[in-house]
């Protein structure tokens, strides 16, 4: 009971903090994703016991630079071609580091590159959703809806799995997940998509229900991916920063997988 209370309190505080920073404006939202990236990246580093501080610092700088550069592109202050140049320059730097460094193995360099691209790259899509309704202007509606759908999926799956879950969904990767929880999460999120349609003046009912279902599926995929990483690293949680929940990476893994999917859906919907 005490664990449940601790988990609930810390969860509510985390949700309130995240929503507040998104609502406060573009700079606050950028700062939020920079903090999330930094903490998640450092948790990833500790999970796999990466010892090279120079490699860690380089990867952190590149990831944070990607977020800042993306912010100015979204504000239409600089041309999108800059992101291509930055990507090529970053790849070149990592390749040069792998050639001249004697302190890091290819495994460490690969893991740090994976973490940087996965966490920072996905964070860019979270920011980008905030600039999609009005090009060149920040609007918190879509990022908040994305987070709400993810949280509803998690809550629905957790409650149904705890009450009725009997059939394991992926016993080799995440034994706690059940088919009952998975299906309930998808249903709850689909209903939430319908509610979003009713209360927002944005896209159609089909768009929101489809988006909600795909976000639910992507959330599960992201959670399983992180669970696989933790098994490879031999740890139960990515960290212990959030009482009752584990680490930042444990709480945002679903967002990292859902944000790119959500943004692609928006782009395809507008094109078609």
N, C-alpha and C positions, 0 to 999 in steps of 0.2 A: 504493500500500500504506500509506504514511504517513497519507494522508487517511482511509483506512478505519479505521486504528487510532485516530486522533483522534476520528472520528465515533463509534466504538464506545464509547470511554472516556467521552466527554461524554454520550452517550446513556444509559449505565448510571448515571452520577452523577445525571443529571436524573431518571430513573425512581426511583432510590433516595430522592432528596430529596422528590419528590412523594408517593410512597407513605408515607414517614415522617411527613410533615405531615398526611396524611389519617388515618393510624392513631393519631396522638398525641391527637386529640380534636377537639371542635367548634370551639374557638377557633383551634387550629392550622390546621384546614381552612378556616375563614373567612379567616385571615391569608393562606393560600396563594392563595385565589381573589382576594383584594384585590391581592396582588402581581402575579399573572398578569394581572389586569385592567389595572393601572397600566402595567406594562411593555408589554403588547400595545397599549394605547391610545396610548402615546407613540410606539411604532413606527409605528402607523397615521398619527399626526400627521406624523412625519418623512417617511413614504412620499409623502404628498401635499403636503409642504412648507407646512403650515399655520403662519402667522406670528403669529396673534393669540394672545398668551399669556393674556389675560383669558378668551377663549372656551375655550381649552384647560383652564384652571384650573376654570372653571365646570362644564365637562363631566366633568372628573375628580371633582370634589366630588359631583356628582349621581350618577355611577356608583358611587362608593364608598359613598355614603349609601344607595343602593338595596340594596347587598349587606348592609350592617349592619342596615338595616330588615328585610330578608328573614330574616336570622338570628334576630331577636327574634320575628318572626311564626312561624317554624318551631319555636321553643322554646315557642310558645303564650304568650308574655309580653304580646303585644299582638294586637289583632284584625286579621284580613286586610284589612279595609276601609281600613286605613292605606295599603296599597300603591296603592289607587285614588287616594286623596288626594294621595299623593306623585307619582304619575304625572301627574295633572292639573296639580299645582303646577310640576313640572319642565317640562311642555309649555308652560305659560304663561310661565315664565322664559325659555325658548329663544325663544319668539315675541316677547317684549318685547325681548330682546337683538337679535334680527334687525331690529327696528324702530328701535332707538336707536343701534345700533353703526354707525359709519362706517368702521371699520377692517376689517371682515370682509365678504366677498362672500356671497351666498346659497349658492354652491357650498361654501365653507368651513363655513358653519353646517350645511348639509345633511350634509356628510361627518362632522363631529364628532358630530352627532346620531345618524347611522347607526352610527358606531363605538361610541358610548356604549350604545345600545340593543342592538346585536348582541353586543358583548363582555360588558357587565355583565349584560344580560338572560339570556344563555346561562349565565353563571357562577352566576346564581341557581338555575338548574335543576340544576347540578352539586351545589350545597349541598343543595338540596331532596331529592335522591336519598338523601342521608345521613340524612334524617329520615323516610323512607317506611316502613321495616320496622316501627318502633315509634314511633307518633305522639308527639311531644313529647320523644323521646329520640334522641340521635345514635348511629348505627351505621355504621361505615365500609364495610360489606360491598358495598353497591350502587355507591358511587362507585369502589371499587377494581375491581369487576367491569367497570364501564363503561370505565374506563381500560384494563384488560387486553384487552378485546375490540377496542378501537380500536388498541392497539399490535399485537395479533396480526394484525389486518386490514392494517395498514401493513407489517408485516414480511413477511407472506405475499405481498402484492402486489409489494413491492420485490424479494424473492428470485425469484419466478416471472417477473416482468417483466425482471429482469436476465438470467436464464438462458434464457428461452424467448420473451420478448416480441418480436413482429414487427409486429403490427397496432396502430397508434396509436388510442388511445381518444378523445382530444380534441385533435387536432393544433393547433387554433387557440388553445387556452387553455393546455394543458399537454402539450407534445410528448413528454415522457418517459413518460407513462402509456400503457399498452397494454391491449388487451382481455384478453390472457392474464393479466396482472397483476391486473386488476380481478376477473376470474372466480375466480382463485386466492384472492384476498383474501376474497371472499364465502364460498368453500368452507371455508377455514381458520377463518374467524370462526364459521361455522355449526357446525363440529366443536367449536370452543371453547365455544360455547353449550351443547352437549350435555355437555361436561365440567363446565361450571359447574353444570348440573343435578345431576350425580352427586356433587359435593363440597359443595353448599350445600343447606340445608334451607329453601328459600324457595318458589319458584314451580314450575310444572309444566315438563315437557320441551318441550311445545309453546310455552310462553311464552318459554323461554330460546333456543330455536332461532330462533323468529320475531324476537325482540328482537335476537339476534346478526346476523341477515341485514339487518334494517332499520338497525341501527347501522352495519354495513358500508357500506350504500348512503348513509346520511347522512354518514359520514366522507368518502367520495369527493366528495359534493356540497359539503361544507365546504371540502375541499382545492381543488376547482375554483373555488369562489367566491373564495377568497383568491388563487388564481393569476390570476383575472380582475382582481382589484383591483390586483395587482402589475403586470400588463400595462398597466392604465390609468394607473398611477403611473410606469411606465417603470423599474421596479427588478427585480432578479433575486430578492433575498431581502428579507424585511421588516426584517431587522437582522442583526447579526453576534455577538450575545451568546453563542450556543451554538456552539462550534467544530465545524465539519463539518455543522451542521444549519441554520444561519441564525439567525433571530430567534425570540423567544418566540411571536409570532403564527404563524410557520411551523410550530411544533411543536404548538400548541393549536387550530389552526383546525378540525381534525376534532372535537375535544371540543366546541367551540362549536356545531357543527351537530348533533352526536349527543346531547348532554345533553337538549335539549328533546324530541327524538324518544323517547328512552328513558323520560323521565318521563311523557309522554303515553301511551305503551304501558302503563306501570304503572297509570295512572289508568283507562284504558279496560278493562284486564283486570280490575281490581277491581270496576268498575261492572257489567261483563257477566258 
